[in-house]
């Protein structure tokens, strides 16, 4: 179900150009059926508030599962005041070890006539698909799952190879609107790492002091490398690596110094940005790290690293620096205990975030209205749906200062390969095609 936004007023006052007004218009454009419940996995940061308020207009939020990276006490308190309870007892690790927790969550929270949509971030429920599918109560009430991130997208792809589901799964991880967010996440990660380094050391500016390595040239990793290289007033010593040879070749063609192996990057770098979500640094190669190296992650520590020591208290800790002893005489420093560094500085901000959150709502609406046929693969919103979201976004945030963001939203009528960010670098999963939703 869709109501053409062109039928709505085109002129908005400045007091109407706000996230709550944007989401109110979005939910009127994409009406939900009655008796819909939501389970939401997300970071507890400022942009969560208008998002959950929007979902509450069209259904009932039965659980908010906070991501582990630096939940804001202020936002947590505001959510509590508004009547929302954070399900802190549910973690990715608990769901992985005991998938029945997902079944219990739905059974204990849902009302008799409600049907539930899960809006996931990071593939929290990917390890639960078989268990959810086997439970008859859940099968009758779970309408589908929407995934936000590339890391979660890959987890659900892997899970779907082993499980046949009776409900659809949608992902927005590879949409043109999401590409804008990924660009700014990379920038936020670089800025956060520089801020932490400056606050916690007397060694001076990060990029003046270190041989910097970037592991993983996916969308966020590429943005990290691009933003580091943009610090042109410094003589940035930057090396990069990706496990895909085609991506390494493209990086070389764009002037980056590329190592032929991950081991080489680990041995050379004194500051590492790790952006793979696939355990790039683990027990097999951690001994290759230089003593005193600093390591910054772009995602949760349990996804980015396979290091049991990160589950233990560090040997030394100062602010956002956590020092671990790897071997006799060798110490390494993880920023923020190996979690995404940008959330130590409040995450990422900007109106482009609301385009991504709008995609999640529209994907949930398509599932709630049973407009998506079940397929044993991840599906995505259509090009036309992305264009409709962009049209609404432009009415509320067309005064955004970033011209590149504007061009991308305006040009969404073209394919993702033609959008403004296609020329910025390779995507980690560029050879993977996603099926479009059925009309």
N, C-alpha and C positions, 0 to 999 in steps of 0.2 A: 504494500500500500504506500502511495506517495502522493503528496499534494504539491503541485508545482509552486516553487517559491516565487516565481514571477507574479503570482497573484497577490503577493503580500506588498505592503507599502515599500517604495524604493528609497524614500528619503528618511534618514534616521537622525535624531538629535544626538549630540555628543554624550548625553546621559544614557542613551540606549546602546551605545557601542561598548558594551561590557560583556565579559564571559557569561554571566547569568542570562542576559538578554539573548545572546547568541544561542545558547543551549535551549532556551525556551522556544525560540523560533525553529531550531532544528527539530525538536520533539513534536512541534505542531506540523512540520513538514513530513515527518516520518512517524505517524501515529502507531502506538503499540496496542495490542489487544489487552484485555483486562486479565488480572490474576497472574502477572509475571513477577517472578522473583529473580534476584541477581546475587551471584557470588562474585566479588571483585578482588582481584589481586593487583596491588599497585603500590607505588612509593607514597609514603605519607609526607607529601610536600604540598605547597600552596595550591597548585593547580588541581589537586584531588578534590578540593571543596566544591567548586562549581560542577565538577563531573558527577559526584555522588548526588548532589542536589538535583541535577538533571535526571539522573536515573530514578530518583525518588518521585519525580513527577509522573513517571510512566509505569512504575512498579514498586516493589518493596526490596530493599537491600537486606538480605538475610545474613551476610557475612562480608566483612572487609578484612582480607588477609594482608597484613603489611609486609612489604619487601624488607629485607634485613638491613639495607643500607641507610643508616642515619635517619630514622624516623623523627620528624619534627615534633617536639613536645608541645609547641604552640598549636600546631595543626591537630595533633591528637586530642588536645583539650577542646578545641573548637568542634571537632567531630563528636566528642562526648556530649558537649552542651547541646548539639543538634540532634542528639538521640542515637548516634551511631556507635556501635561497639566494635573495637578492633579484636579480631580473633587471633591474638598473639600466640595462642597455643598451637595453631596450625602452621607448620613450616614445610618448606620443600623437602627437607630431610625426613620429617615425620611421614609425609605422604609417600615418599619413595620407599621407606622401610615398612610402612603399614598402610597400603592403599585403602583398606577398609575404613580409615579415618575419613576419607572423602564420602563414602556411603553414609557414615554416621552423621557427618556434617549436614548432608541434604535431608536425611530422615528426621533429624532433631530440630531443624530450623524451618522447614517448609510447612505451609498450611495445607489443609485438605484439598482445596481447589486450585492451588498454585502450580505453575510449571516454571522451571528454573533455567536460566542461561548463565553460563560461567564466562566471565570476562577475565582472561588469564594474562599474566605478564611473566614470561620466563619459563613457560612450560611446567608450572607447578603440578598440574593434573595429568601430564602426559604419562606418568608412571602408573596412573590409576585407571586407564582406559579399559583394560580387561575386567577389572573388578567392578567398575561402574556398569559395564555391559552385562555382567552376569546377574546383577541384582534386579529383579523384576520391578520392585517399587521404584528404583531409580530410572530404569528404562522407560517407564511410563511418564516420568516427570521431567527428565533432563532433555531439553529441547536442542541443546547444542553448546559448542564452545567457540569463543573468539580468542585468538592469540594476538598479542601486540608486537613481540620482539623477534628478531632474527634467531636468537639463541633458542627461544621457545618454539619457533617455527621448525627448526631442525630437529628438536626433540619430538615434536608431534609427527613429523615425517617418519622418523625412526620407529615410533610407537605404532603407526598405522601399517607398517610392514608386517607387524605381528598380530594385529587386532582388527577384527571386522566390527565396526560400530553401527548402531541403528540410528545415530544422530549425526548431523553434519558438523564439520569443523571448518571455520574460516580463519584466515590470517590476514593481517594488514601489514605484515613486516616488510613486504617488498613493494609497497605502493609508492607513487610519486610524492604523496603528502608525507609519508614516513621518511622519505629520503631527506626532506628538509630538516626534520627533527634530528636524524642521524648526523647531519652536517653540524648542527649546533651542539649536539652532545660531544662530538670530538673536540670542538672548540672549548666547551666548558671543562672537559677533562684536562686539557692542556693548561688552561687558566688556573684550575684548582691545584694541579700539581706544582705550578710555578709559585702560587701563593703559599702552599704548605712548605715548600722547600725554603722560601724566603723567611717564613715565620719560625721554622724549626732549626735552621742552620745559620752559621755565620760565613758560609762558603760563597755567598754572592748569588748572582742570577743563575738559575738552573742551566740555561742553554749556553752560558759562558764556561761553566765548570765541568761539563760532562760530555762523554761520548754517548749520544742518545740512540737507543735502539727501539724500533717499533715492530712488534710481532703481530702479524695478521693484518692484511690489507683488504679487509671487508669494508663495508660502508663507514663504520666508525673509525676503524684503524686508518683508512685512507684519509679521513678528515683530520685525525690526529697528526699524521705525517704532513699534510698540507698546511695545517696551522703552525706546526713547528718550523717548517721551511719559510713560512711567511714572516717570521721574526728576522727580517733581513738586516736589521741594524746590528745583529749579532752574527758572529761566525759560527753558525750552528753545525756541529758535527753530528750528522744524522745518518744512520744505516737502518735498512728495513729488511723484513723477510716475510714471505708467505709460502705456505707449503705447495701452492699451485704454481707450476712453472710458467704457465701463460700469464699469470698475474705478475710474477717476478719480471718477466720480459717486458710487460707494459710499464712497470715501474722504472725499469732501466731506460726505456724509451722516453720517459718523462723526466729523466735527469737525476733519479734517486740512486744512491749507492746501495746496492742490493747484495746481501750475503747469500752464498749458494746453499748454506745449511743453517738450521736453527742453532746448532752447537756453536758455530762461528760467531753468531750475534751474541749469544750468551757469554762467550769468552771475551768479547771485545767491549761490551757496553758497561758503562758505569751508572746509567739511568735507563730503565726499561719501561716502556708502555706496552702492556700485554692486552691484546684486543682480539682474542680468538673465541672465547667461551667454550674452549675444548681442552682444557688442561694442558696448555702449552708448556708450562713449567711444572715439572713433576719429580717424583723420587728418582727417576732414571737419569735426569739431566741437571738436577739442582746443584750437584757438585761442580758443574762447569762454571757457575756464576763467579764473578770476581768478588773478592772480599770487599765489603763496604758498598756494594751495589744497591741502588734504590730501585724499587719496583712499584709501578702504579697500574692498577687494574681498571678496566672499563665496565666490569660487571661483577657479580657476586664471586667471592673468593672460591667457593666450592665448585663453580663452573670454570673459572679461569685457571685454577691451579689444582693439581692433585697432590697436595702436601698435607699429610696428617698433622704436621707441626702447627699449621695455622688454626687447628681446632684447639690448641693449647694456649695458655697465656704466654706472651713473648718473654724472652730473657730480659729485655729492657724495653721500656716504653716512655716516650716523651711526646705529648700532644698527639699528633696524627702519625708519628713514626713508631713502628713496632719492629724491634730488632730481634732476629732469631739466629741462633747459632746453628750453622749447617754442618760444620765439622770442626775439628780442633784448629783453632786459629782463624776460622772463616765465619764472618757474620754478614747477614744480608738484612736490609731494611725494607719492609713493606709499608707503603703508605696506607693508612686506614685499615690495617690488618688484612690487606689484600682485597678489600671491597672497593666498589666503584668510587673513585676519589671525588667526582663532581658533587656527590650528595653531601660531602662534608662542608661544602660551600653553598648548600641550598638547592642543588640540582641544576636544572636548566630553566631559563625563563624566556618568555616571548610568546606572542599570540599564535605562532605557528604550531605550538603544542596543542592548541584547541582544535586545529584541523585534524590532528591525529586522534584526539579523544572523540571528535565527532565521527570519525570512521568507525571507532569501536561501538558507538551507540547505533549507527546505521546498520552495521553488521549484526548487532544483537537484535535490532528490529526485524531484519530480514529472517533471522532464525525464529524469533518469537512469532512471527506471522506465518511460519512454515512455508516460506517462499523459496527455500533452498532444498533441492533434492539431495538425498544422502549419497555421497560418493566416498570411496575409500582413498581419499586424497584430500589435502588441504585446498580449500577454495578461497576466492578473494572477491572483493567488490568489483563490479564492472567499471570500465573506463567512464561510462556515462554517470554512474553513481559518484565516482570521484569528482567528476565535473560539477555535479549538482552540489556536493558538499563545498567545493571551492567557490561556487557562485554565492552561497550563503555566507561563507567566511569573508569574501570580498566586501560584502555589504557592511560588515561589522568591524573589520580590521584593515580596510583599504588605505589607512593612513600609516601603516607600518613603514618604518624607515628603510628596511632592507629591500633594495630594488630587485635582488635576485629572488627573494621570496615572492614578491609580487608577480614577477614574470612567470614563475613556476605555477602559481595558482591560476593566473590568467590563461596560461597555455595548456591547461590540463585536457583540453580537447584532443591533444596529440598523444602519441604513445609514450610510455615511460622511457623508452630508449631515446626519444627526441626531447625530453624535458631538460630544463636548465642545468640539471646536475649530472647528466649523462657524461659530459665531457670531463668531469672532475676526477674520474679514476674508475678502476674496475670494482665490481661488486663481488663479494666473496662467493656468491652462489649464482653468478651471472649466466651459467649454463643450464639453470633449472627453470623450467616454465611452470606457471601456475594455471590451473584451469579456471575459467570464468564461471561465475554463478549462473545458474539457469534462470531464464526469465519465466 
